[in-house]
Amino acid sequence: MTSFGGAASSGMVDWDLAVTTATRLMRPGPDVSRDEARAVVTELRKHAKASETHVRGFTRLGTDETHDAPVLVVDRPGWVRANVAGFRELLKPLLDKMQERRGTSPGGVLLGTVGGKVTGVEVGMLLSFLASRVLGQYETFAPAARDLPAGGPPGAPNGGGRLLLVAPNIVHVERELDVDPHDFRLWVCLHEETHRTQFSAVPWLRDHMQGEVQSFLGETDVDPMTVLERVRQAVQSFAGGRPEGEEDEDGGRSLVELVQTPAQREILGRLTAVMSLLEGHADFVMDGVGPEVVPSVAEIREKFQQRRAKSASRLDLALRKLLGLDAKLRQYRDGERFVRAVVEEVGMDGFNRVWTSPNTLPTKAEIAKPAEWVTRVHRKPEA
């Protein structure tokens, strides 16, 4: 197992403990023989390669030389290790600031007692919940490791990204939906390959996203007691901590949203718009390419949508709400509507002007009203 230790492990988050906790708590994967597992891995790699051509042809983005981000087929522990590496790199500036403040603030003693080990366990619990649900993921901020290569030049900060396909989760869902496994695996690869193409064909996008995330983290109030108080209030709001009859002024927002400053809400609005674009574009491409290369795409799409929308256990629903995962489902829906409306209005080449610069990305309001984006980007106002 890759070690994420060093100073960070003894600081605000024990990353090694996060990996260990997630691995210990995660659900076992589906029952497959060794030969079946090898066959699944081989097929996913083949479909990922084929998806490059399909996605490039449909989106008109990228070339044969575009892709520098590797495709990795991983199991659930591998997905956890990759994400911990990314989190550790991305959060390092914020955690270093909090570490410095810990020794001089009133909350320093408390955080020193609670320590990075408790935080590591909490991060591990979160990752164990997510590890059985993610089918694939493009890691935008992916530092390279010996067993987890990433694109970009060696030693480059945050690497150049990598695409993860989580084999046991794909097998689990294809069995649960009772769909053709070969079609389903290609269908998933089309969605994830679109994300790989987005970041590989649009060089400025990764830096833009990193800048927005770092701005969001930079606005974080690093006083430990303030952070703890905000988290406490957020947890109370989901645990029924308000007196009965008191109006919910937070509007049912997720834990992530509840700990924001006003400046962070502005940044999150921009990030939400970009994520809606990326997820909606991937769904649009998946549906556009699907009918030609995935014979049972209509059945897969219908069953998968039902799975997204179906009721889960109360605990699962509570966790989804707490983590903001319900917002991610809205991103798929709203973003796909935006992409479809724009392509119908100005064609694929007209839509691709969205990738020109950060200024041509849609705002959160434009995601809901695509015609406003078309007017802003394609039509100069009359004198």
Phi, psi and chi 1 to 4 in degrees:
 res  aa     phi    psi   chi1   chi2   chi3   chi4
   1 MET       -  135.8  177.7 -180.0  -66.8      -
   2 THR   -65.1  136.1  -58.6      -      -      -
   3 SER   -90.8  134.3  174.0      -      -      -
   4 PHE  -113.8   32.6  -54.0  104.2      -      -
   5 GLY   -84.0 -135.7      -      -      -      -
   6 GLY    80.2 -152.6      -      -      -      -
   7 ALA   -61.8  -33.7      -      -      -      -
   8 ALA   -64.4  -33.0      -      -      -      -
   9 SER   -68.7  -29.0  -73.4      -      -      -
  10 SER   -94.3    4.3   59.8      -      -      -
  11 GLY  -100.0 -129.6      -      -      -      -
  12 MET   -72.5  -30.7  -58.8  -60.9  -65.7      -
  13 VAL  -135.5  129.0 -178.2      -      -      -
  14 ASP   -89.0   96.7 -172.9  -30.4      -      -
  15 TRP   -68.4  -37.0  -64.1  110.0      -      -
  16 ASP   -59.5  -42.5  -75.9  -18.4      -      -
  17 LEU   -67.4  -33.3 -174.6   56.6      -      -
  18 ALA   -60.9  -44.8      -      -      -      -
  19 VAL   -63.7  -47.0  172.3      -      -      -
  20 THR   -61.1  -44.3  -56.8      -      -      -
  21 THR   -63.9  -46.7  -59.6      -      -      -
  22 ALA   -62.0  -42.3      -      -      -      -
  23 THR   -64.7  -38.5  -56.2      -      -      -
  24 ARG   -70.4  -36.3 -173.3  175.6   67.7 -111.3
  25 LEU   -92.1  -17.7  -65.1  179.0      -      -
  26 MET   -66.7  151.6   70.9  178.0   56.0      -
  27 ARG   -68.9  149.5  -60.3  173.6 -177.8  176.7
  28 PRO   -68.7  151.0   23.7  -32.5      -      -
  29 GLY   -78.1  178.5      -      -      -      -
  30 PRO   -66.6  157.5   24.5  -33.3      -      -
  31 ASP   -74.8  113.2 -118.9  -14.3      -      -
  32 VAL  -139.5  148.1  -65.8      -      -      -
  33 SER   -78.2  168.7   67.9      -      -      -
  34 ARG   -62.0  -40.6 -172.4  178.9  -63.7  -87.4
  35 ASP   -66.4  -39.6  -71.9  -18.2      -      -
  36 GLU   -63.0  -42.2  -73.2  174.7  -45.1      -
  37 ALA   -62.0  -43.7      -      -      -      -
  38 ARG   -61.3  -41.1  -74.4 -161.0 -165.0   98.4
  39 ALA   -65.1  -39.3      -      -      -      -
  40 VAL   -63.7  -47.0  170.4      -      -      -
  41 VAL   -59.8  -45.5  170.5      -      -      -
  42 THR   -61.6  -42.7  -61.1      -      -      -
  43 GLU   -68.8  -39.4 -174.9  171.3   18.8      -
  44 LEU   -63.1  -40.1  -74.5  172.5      -      -
  45 ARG   -64.0  -40.2  -72.7  174.8  176.1  157.0
  46 LYS   -65.0  -44.6 -178.3 -173.1   75.4  172.2
  47 HIS   -66.2  -37.0  -74.5  -29.9      -      -
  48 ALA   -61.9  -41.1      -      -      -      -
  49 LYS   -66.0  -45.6 -176.2   64.6  177.8  175.4
  50 ALA   -63.5  -33.5      -      -      -      -
  51 SER   -64.7  -28.8  -66.1      -      -      -
  52 GLU   -55.1  -49.6  -69.6 -177.4   25.7      -
  53 THR   -65.7  -44.3  -57.8      -      -      -
  54 HIS   -60.8  -46.7  -63.2  -42.9      -      -
  55 VAL   -69.2  -43.4  170.4      -      -      -
  56 ARG   -60.5  -42.6  -76.3 -156.7  -52.8  -93.9
  57 GLY   -64.6  -38.3      -      -      -      -
  58 PHE   -78.1  -42.8 -174.4   79.7      -      -
  59 THR   -86.4  -20.2   63.8      -      -      -
  60 ARG    61.5   35.0  -56.3  174.8 -167.4  172.1
  61 LEU  -117.5  139.6  -69.4  174.1      -      -
  62 GLY    82.6  168.8      -      -      -      -
  63 THR  -138.2 -179.5   64.3      -      -      -
  64 ASP   -61.8  -26.9  -71.4  -22.2      -      -
  65 GLU   -90.2   -2.4  -70.4   74.4   35.8      -
  66 THR   -67.9  -43.1  -64.2      -      -      -
  67 HIS   -79.4  118.1  -69.8  -57.3      -      -
  68 ASP  -118.5   -1.1   65.7  -16.3      -      -
  69 ALA   -91.9  121.5      -      -      -      -
  70 PRO   -71.0  157.4   25.6  -33.1      -      -
  71 VAL  -104.9  122.7  177.9      -      -      -
  72 LEU  -117.9  126.7  -52.6  179.7      -      -
  73 VAL   -93.9  118.1 -178.2      -      -      -
  74 VAL  -126.1  164.1  -61.5      -      -      -
  75 ASP   -95.7 -174.7   56.2   10.7      -      -
  76 ARG   -64.7  -45.0  -70.2  170.4 -179.3  174.3
  77 PRO   -60.3  -35.5  -26.1   35.9      -      -
  78 GLY   -65.1  -38.7      -      -      -      -
  79 TRP   -63.4  -41.2  178.6   86.0      -      -
  80 VAL   -62.5  -47.4  166.6      -      -      -
  81 ARG   -60.9  -41.4  -68.1 -163.2  -59.4  -86.2
  82 ALA   -63.5  -42.5      -      -      -      -
  83 ASN   -72.7  -35.1  -85.2  -94.0      -      -
  84 VAL   -63.2  -41.1  164.0      -      -      -
  85 ALA   -61.0  -42.0      -      -      -      -
  86 GLY   -67.3  -44.3      -      -      -      -
  87 PHE   -60.2  -44.3  -72.3  157.6      -      -
  88 ARG   -61.1  -41.4 -176.5 -176.2 -179.2 -145.9
  89 GLU   -69.4  -44.6 -171.8   72.6   25.5      -
  90 LEU   -69.7  -37.8 -167.0   62.1      -      -
  91 LEU   -89.8   -4.2  -64.2  176.2      -      -
  92 LYS   -55.2  -46.6 -172.2  176.3 -174.5  -58.7
  93 PRO   -59.5  -42.0  -24.8   35.1      -      -
  94 LEU   -66.3  -46.3  172.5   64.7      -      -
  95 LEU   -65.7  -34.4  -64.5  179.8      -      -
  96 ASP   -64.0  -40.6  -74.9  -11.6      -      -
  97 LYS   -64.0  -42.8  -75.8  167.3   64.0  176.9
  98 MET   -67.2  -35.7  -66.6 -173.4   70.7      -
  99 GLN   -63.0  -41.6  179.0   79.2   -1.2      -
 100 GLU   -64.3  -40.9  -69.0  173.6    6.9      -
 101 ARG   -73.3  -23.9  -68.4  -73.2  -63.7  -86.7
 102 ARG   -59.7  -38.6 -170.9  174.6   74.6  173.3
 103 GLY   -74.0  -17.9      -      -      -      -
 104 THR  -113.3   -5.7   58.6      -      -      -
 105 SER   -99.7  160.6   71.3      -      -      -
 106 PRO   -59.5  -25.6  -22.9   32.3      -      -
 107 GLY   -85.0   -1.3      -      -      -      -
 108 GLY   -60.7  -41.8      -      -      -      -
 109 VAL   -64.4  -43.5  175.3      -      -      -
 110 LEU   -62.4  -48.1  175.9   59.2      -      -
 111 LEU   -67.9  -30.6  -76.6  179.6      -      -
 112 GLY   -65.5  -34.1      -      -      -      -
 113 THR   -73.7  -48.2  -56.4      -      -      -
 114 VAL   -65.0  -48.4  174.6      -      -      -
 115 GLY    70.9  173.5      -      -      -      -
 116 GLY   -67.7  -20.6      -      -      -      -
 117 LYS   -69.0  -42.0  -67.9 -167.1  177.7  -62.1
 118 VAL   -64.5  -43.1  170.4      -      -      -
 119 THR   -62.7  -39.0  -48.6      -      -      -
 120 GLY   -61.2  -41.1      -      -      -      -
 121 VAL   -63.4  -41.5  168.9      -      -      -
 122 GLU   -65.1  -43.0  -68.5  170.4  -16.1      -
 123 VAL   -62.8  -41.1  170.7      -      -      -
 124 GLY   -62.3  -39.1      -      -      -      -
 125 MET   -64.1  -41.6  -69.2  171.9   66.8      -
 126 LEU   -62.3  -46.3  167.4   61.0      -      -
 127 LEU   -66.1  -33.5  -69.9  172.0      -      -
 128 SER   -65.5  -34.0   72.3      -      -      -
 129 PHE   -66.9  -42.6  170.6   76.5      -      -
 130 LEU   -79.2  -26.6  -63.6  174.2      -      -
 131 ALA   -62.9  -25.4      -      -      -      -
 132 SER   -94.0    2.0   62.2      -      -      -
 133 ARG  -112.8  -21.7  -72.8  160.3  171.4   77.4
 134 VAL   -84.3  124.7  176.7      -      -      -
 135 LEU   -85.2  -40.7  -59.2 -178.5      -      -
 136 GLY  -157.8  162.3      -      -      -      -
 137 GLN  -159.6  130.6  173.0 -171.0    4.1      -
 138 TYR   -91.6  116.3 -177.5   80.6      -      -
 139 GLU   -86.1  107.3  -87.2 -159.9  -69.1      -
 140 THR   -70.6  -41.8  -46.4      -      -      -
 141 PHE  -110.2   90.6  -46.6  112.3      -      -
 142 ALA  -127.6   96.6      -      -      -      -
 143 PRO   -68.2  136.6   25.6  -32.9      -      -
 144 ALA   -73.1  143.1      -      -      -      -
 145 ALA  -134.7  169.4      -      -      -      -
 146 ARG   -57.8  -43.4 -175.6  177.2   57.3 -173.7
 147 ASP   -99.4    3.9   57.7  -20.1      -      -
 148 LEU  -138.0   77.6  -69.6  167.6      -      -
 149 PRO   -65.7  155.8   23.7  -33.0      -      -
 150 ALA  -139.1  161.8      -      -      -      -
 151 GLY   -74.9  178.2      -      -      -      -
 152 GLY    89.5  170.3      -      -      -      -
 153 PRO   -67.0  149.0   22.5  -32.0      -      -
 154 PRO   -56.3  135.6  -22.7   32.7      -      -
 155 GLY    82.0   -0.8      -      -      -      -
 156 ALA   -68.7  136.7      -      -      -      -
 157 PRO   -62.1  133.6   21.1  -31.2      -      -
 158 ASN    67.1    7.1  -64.8  -30.9      -      -
 159 GLY    57.4 -154.6      -      -      -      -
 160 GLY  -125.3   19.5      -      -      -      -
 161 GLY    92.0  162.0      -      -      -      -
 162 ARG  -158.5  151.7   58.4 -178.6  164.7 -129.6
 163 LEU  -104.9  125.1  178.0   59.6      -      -
 164 LEU  -106.8  131.2  -53.1  177.2      -      -
 165 LEU  -116.1  119.8  -62.7  169.7      -      -
 166 VAL   -94.2   95.6 -169.7      -      -      -
 167 ALA   -56.8  -49.5      -      -      -      -
 168 PRO   -62.5  -33.0   17.7  -29.1      -      -
 169 ASN   -71.3  -37.5  -65.1   -8.7      -      -
 170 ILE   -63.1  -45.0  -66.4  172.1      -      -
 171 VAL   -62.9  -42.6  171.9      -      -      -
 172 HIS   -59.3  -46.3  171.1   77.5      -      -
 173 VAL   -71.8  -39.8  173.5      -      -      -
 174 GLU   -63.3  -33.4   71.4 -167.6   25.0      -
 175 ARG   -72.9  -41.8  -70.1  178.8  179.3  178.8
 176 GLU   -61.1  -41.3  179.7 -174.8  -26.6      -
 177 LEU   -81.1  -14.7  -61.8 -178.6      -      -
 178 ASP    57.3   54.1 -170.3   24.2      -      -
 179 VAL  -116.9  167.7  -66.3      -      -      -
 180 ASP   -61.7  119.9 -178.0  -76.1      -      -
 181 PRO   -64.8  -36.5   19.0  -30.1      -      -
 182 HIS   -68.5  -41.5  -49.7  -66.1      -      -
 183 ASP   -64.8  -42.3  -75.6    2.4      -      -
 184 PHE   -64.7  -40.6 -176.5   74.8      -      -
 185 ARG   -64.6  -40.5  -67.5  164.9 -164.5  173.5
 186 LEU   -67.7  -39.1  176.2   54.8      -      -
 187 TRP   -60.0  -45.5 -171.5   72.2      -      -
 188 VAL   -63.3  -43.2  170.3      -      -      -
 189 CYS   -62.5  -34.7  -73.4      -      -      -
 190 LEU   -62.0  -42.7  -71.9  170.8      -      -
 191 HIS   -63.7  -49.4 -179.9  100.9      -      -
 192 GLU   -70.8  -35.1  -57.9  -54.0  -24.8      -
 193 GLU   -64.3  -30.4  174.9   58.8   34.0      -
 194 THR   -61.4  -41.4  -57.4      -      -      -
 195 HIS   -63.5  -41.3  -71.0  -44.2      -      -
 196 ARG   -62.4  -40.1 -177.1  166.6  171.7 -108.8
 197 THR   -68.0  -40.0  -64.1      -      -      -
 198 GLN   -54.5  -50.3  -70.6  162.9  -13.5      -
 199 PHE   -79.1  -30.1  -77.5   92.3      -      -
 200 SER   -75.6  -36.3  -62.4      -      -      -
 201 ALA   -86.1  -15.2      -      -      -      -
 202 VAL  -120.4   85.9 -174.5      -      -      -
 203 PRO   -57.9  -32.6  -22.6   33.2      -      -
 204 TRP   -78.7  -12.6   55.2  -96.0      -      -
 205 LEU   -65.7  -40.9 -175.0   57.5      -      -
 206 ARG   -63.0  -46.4 -178.7 -173.7  -62.9  115.1
 207 ASP   -64.4  -38.2  -71.2  -18.6      -      -
 208 HIS   -62.7  -46.6  172.7   70.9      -      -
 209 MET   -63.5  -42.3  -67.5  -77.3  -72.0      -
 210 GLN   -63.0  -40.3 -176.6 -179.8    9.7      -
 211 GLY   -62.6  -42.0      -      -      -      -
 212 GLU   -64.7  -44.0  -69.0  -77.8   62.0      -
 213 VAL   -64.1  -43.4  171.1      -      -      -
 214 GLN   -66.9  -33.8  -69.5  -60.3  -20.6      -
 215 SER   -64.5  -40.9  -65.0      -      -      -
 216 PHE   -60.6  -47.6 -178.6   89.9      -      -
 217 LEU   -67.6  -35.0  -64.2  176.2      -      -
 218 GLY   -64.9  -25.2      -      -      -      -
 219 GLU   -84.2   -4.4  -71.0  -70.0  -23.9      -
 220 THR   -66.4  133.0  -60.2      -      -      -
 221 ASP   -72.0  109.7 -166.7  -23.5      -      -
 222 VAL   -87.6    2.6  -64.5      -      -      -
 223 ASP   -65.5  117.9  176.0   67.8      -      -
 224 PRO   -55.9  -41.1  -24.5   34.5      -      -
 225 MET   -67.6  -35.2  -73.4  -55.0  -66.3      -
 226 THR   -65.1  -43.9  -58.9      -      -      -
 227 VAL   -60.8  -46.2  172.5      -      -      -
 228 LEU   -61.1  -40.5  -75.2  175.6      -      -
 229 GLU   -65.6  -41.0  177.7   61.6   18.7      -
 230 ARG   -65.1  -42.3  -73.2 -174.4  179.2  174.5
 231 VAL   -63.5  -41.6  171.1      -      -      -
 232 ARG   -60.1  -44.6 -175.2 -170.4   65.8   79.8
 233 GLN   -64.1  -38.8  -68.1  173.2   -5.0      -
 234 ALA   -64.4  -45.5      -      -      -      -
 235 VAL   -63.1  -40.0  171.7      -      -      -
 236 GLN   -58.8  -38.2  -83.0 -170.4  -11.7      -
 237 SER   -65.3  -26.7   74.5      -      -      -
 238 PHE   -94.6  -14.2  -72.1   99.1      -      -
 239 ALA  -101.7   13.3      -      -      -      -
 240 GLY    75.6   30.8      -      -      -      -
 241 GLY   -73.8  -17.2      -      -      -      -
 242 ARG   -76.7  147.4  -76.5 -168.2  178.1   84.8
 243 PRO   -59.2  147.2  -21.2   31.2      -      -
 244 GLU   -58.7  134.1 -173.8  176.1   -6.5      -
 245 GLY    91.1  -12.9      -      -      -      -
 246 GLU   -73.5  134.6 -176.4  175.5  -34.2      -
 247 GLU   -69.1  141.3 -174.3  176.5   -8.0      -
 248 ASP   -83.3   95.9 -176.3   -2.5      -      -
 249 GLU   -75.5  -13.8  -63.5  178.0   -4.2      -
 250 ASP   -83.5   -7.4  -64.9  -43.2      -      -
 251 GLY    64.1   25.5      -      -      -      -
 252 GLY    72.1   27.7      -      -      -      -
 253 ARG   -73.3  160.0  -64.3 -159.8  -57.3  -88.9
 254 SER   -76.2  170.2   70.5      -      -      -
 255 LEU   -58.2  -41.5  177.1   58.6      -      -
 256 VAL   -59.5  -42.9  173.2      -      -      -
 257 GLU   -70.1  -33.7  -67.3  172.2  -61.7      -
 258 LEU   -71.4  -19.5  -74.6  170.1      -      -
 259 VAL   -98.9   18.1  -63.1      -      -      -
 260 GLN   -89.5  153.0  -69.3  166.9   19.6      -
 261 THR   -87.7  166.3   65.3      -      -      -
 262 PRO   -56.1  -40.5  -28.3   36.1      -      -
 263 ALA   -63.3  -37.8      -      -      -      -
 264 GLN   -66.8  -32.6  -75.6  176.5  -49.2      -
 265 ARG   -63.8  -36.7  -68.6 -167.0 -175.7  100.3
 266 GLU   -65.0  -45.0  -69.6 -175.0   17.4      -
 267 ILE   -64.1  -42.4  -61.2  169.5      -      -
 268 LEU   -63.4  -34.2 -172.0   71.5      -      -
 269 GLY   -59.6  -42.4      -      -      -      -
 270 ARG   -68.2  -42.4  -63.9 -165.1  -62.2  -92.4
 271 LEU   -63.9  -39.3  -78.6  169.7      -      -
 272 THR   -61.2  -41.2  -62.1      -      -      -
 273 ALA   -63.7  -43.3      -      -      -      -
 274 VAL   -65.3  -44.0  176.3      -      -      -
 275 MET   -64.5  -37.5  -66.5  -53.4  -62.1      -
 276 SER   -62.4  -42.3  -64.4      -      -      -
 277 LEU   -60.2  -49.7  169.9   68.9      -      -
 278 LEU   -64.3  -44.8  -61.3  178.9      -      -
 279 GLU   -70.5  -42.1  -65.0  -65.7   -4.9      -
 280 GLY   -65.5  -38.9      -      -      -      -
 281 HIS   -62.0  -42.0 -176.1 -127.0      -      -
 282 ALA   -64.3  -42.1      -      -      -      -
 283 ASP   -64.9  -40.7  -95.3   11.4      -      -
 284 PHE   -62.9  -44.5  178.6   78.2      -      -
 285 VAL   -64.9  -43.9  172.0      -      -      -
 286 MET   -57.9  -42.7 -172.7  168.1   56.3      -
 287 ASP   -74.2  -31.5  -72.7  -13.4      -      -
 288 GLY   -72.8  -41.6      -      -      -      -
 289 VAL   -79.4  -34.3  174.9      -      -      -
 290 GLY   -48.8  -51.7      -      -      -      -
 291 PRO   -57.2  -27.0  -26.8   35.8      -      -
 292 GLU   -84.3  -28.6  -65.6 -174.9    8.0      -
 293 VAL  -121.8  -12.2  -62.1      -      -      -
 294 VAL  -120.4   98.3 -177.9      -      -      -
 295 PRO   -54.9  -37.9  -25.9   33.8      -      -
 296 SER  -101.2   29.3   59.2      -      -      -
 297 VAL   -60.2  -36.9   64.5      -      -      -
 298 ALA   -63.5  -43.5      -      -      -      -
 299 GLU   -65.6  -43.4  177.3 -168.0    3.3      -
 300 ILE   -61.6  -47.0  -69.4  172.5      -      -
 301 ARG   -61.1  -45.8 -175.5   64.4  157.9  149.5
 302 GLU   -62.8  -47.0  179.8 -178.0    0.1      -
 303 LYS   -67.6  -36.3  -71.0 -175.7  174.4 -179.7
 304 PHE   -69.1  -39.1 -164.3   76.7      -      -
 305 GLN   -63.2  -40.8  -70.2  -72.6   57.8      -
 306 GLN   -63.2  -37.7  -69.3  172.8   -5.5      -
 307 ARG   -65.9  -40.6 -178.1  179.6 -176.2  -89.2
 308 ARG   -60.6  -38.9  -83.6 -179.2  177.9  174.2
 309 ALA   -91.9  -15.7      -      -      -      -
 310 LYS   -68.9  155.7   76.0  176.9 -176.9  178.6
 311 SER   -69.0  142.1  -61.7      -      -      -
 312 ALA  -114.4 -177.3      -      -      -      -
 313 SER   -64.5  159.4   68.9      -      -      -
 314 ARG   -60.2  -38.8  -67.7 -175.2   65.8 -177.6
 315 LEU   -64.4  -44.3  175.8   60.0      -      -
 316 ASP   -62.9  -43.0 -164.0   49.0      -      -
 317 LEU   -64.0  -40.0  -71.3  172.7      -      -
 318 ALA   -64.1  -41.7      -      -      -      -
 319 LEU   -65.9  -40.3  -77.6  169.8      -      -
 320 ARG   -60.3  -43.4  -73.8  178.6  179.3  -85.2
 321 LYS   -66.2  -44.1 -173.9   66.8  178.3  175.8
 322 LEU   -61.0  -39.9 -175.8   66.9      -      -
 323 LEU   -89.4   -3.9  -59.6  174.3      -      -
 324 GLY    79.1   17.8      -      -      -      -
 325 LEU   -69.9  -25.7  -61.9 -178.3      -      -
 326 ASP   -65.4  -32.1   54.6  -24.3      -      -
 327 ALA   -65.6  -35.2      -      -      -      -
 328 LYS   -64.0  -37.7 -173.6  172.1  178.0   62.7
 329 LEU   -63.8  -37.0  -62.7 -178.3      -      -
 330 ARG   -65.9  -32.5  -71.3 -164.3  -60.7  -86.4
 331 GLN   -62.1  -42.6  -72.4  173.9    2.5      -
 332 TYR   -57.9  -49.4  -73.9  107.8      -      -
 333 ARG   -67.8  -51.4 -176.9 -175.1   64.9 -118.9
 334 ASP   -68.3  -39.8  -62.9  -16.2      -      -
 335 GLY   -66.4  -40.1      -      -      -      -
 336 GLU   -64.6  -39.7 -163.8  -86.5  -19.4      -
 337 ARG   -62.3  -41.6  -72.7  174.7 -179.2  166.9
 338 PHE   -60.9  -51.5  169.9   83.8      -      -
 339 VAL   -60.7  -46.1  175.9      -      -      -
 340 ARG   -60.9  -44.4 -174.5  173.1  -59.1  -80.5
 341 ALA   -65.0  -41.4      -      -      -      -
 342 VAL   -67.9  -44.5  171.7      -      -      -
 343 VAL   -61.8  -39.9  171.4      -      -      -
 344 GLU   -63.9  -31.7  -72.7  175.8   -3.1      -
 345 GLU   -83.4  -44.7  178.7   71.3   17.3      -
 346 VAL  -126.2    6.3  -64.1      -      -      -
 347 GLY    80.3  172.2      -      -      -      -
 348 MET   -66.2  -41.5 -175.7   62.0   74.4      -
 349 ASP   -64.7  -38.0  -70.8  -26.1      -      -
 350 GLY   -65.7  -39.6      -      -      -      -
 351 PHE   -63.5  -38.3  165.1   78.3      -      -
 352 ASN   -65.2   -8.3  -79.6  -18.7      -      -
 353 ARG   -65.8  -14.4  -71.6 -176.7   64.3  175.8
 354 VAL   -61.3  -25.0   78.1      -      -      -
 355 TRP   -92.0    8.7  -48.6  115.7      -      -
 356 THR   -66.4  -46.3  -55.3      -      -      -
 357 SER  -165.5  170.4   75.1      -      -      -
 358 PRO   -56.9  -27.7  -27.9   36.2      -      -
 359 ASN   -70.2  -20.6  -67.0  -30.1      -      -
 360 THR   -97.6    0.3   56.4      -      -      -
 361 LEU   -67.7  146.7  -69.0  172.0      -      -
 362 PRO   -72.2  149.0   27.6  -34.8      -      -
 363 THR   -82.3  171.5   64.4      -      -      -
 364 LYS   -61.7  -39.1 -167.3  174.0  178.6 -179.1
 365 ALA   -66.0  -37.3      -      -      -      -
 366 GLU   -71.6  -28.3  -71.8  170.3  -18.2      -
 367 ILE   -58.2  -40.9  -72.3  -71.5      -      -
 368 ALA   -76.7  -25.0      -      -      -      -
 369 LYS  -131.3   81.3  -63.0  179.7  178.7  179.5
 370 PRO   -57.1  -31.4  -21.5   31.3      -      -
 371 ALA   -60.2  -30.5      -      -      -      -
 372 GLU   -68.6  -36.5  -66.0 -175.0   -1.5      -
 373 TRP   -65.9  -44.7 -179.0   87.2      -      -
 374 VAL   -58.3  -44.5  172.6      -      -      -
 375 THR   -62.6  -43.6  -61.6      -      -      -
 376 ARG   -68.1  -42.7  176.8  171.1   67.6   85.8
 377 VAL   -89.6  -33.4  173.9      -      -      -
 378 HIS  -104.4  -21.4  -77.2  -90.2      -      -
 379 ARG  -126.6  116.0  -61.0  167.8 -171.1  157.8
 380 LYS   -71.1  138.0  -66.2 -178.6  179.7  179.5
 381 PRO   -62.8  145.5   21.7  -31.7      -      -
 382 GLU   -67.6  146.7  -65.7 -178.4    5.0      -
 383 ALA   -65.7      -      -      -      -      -
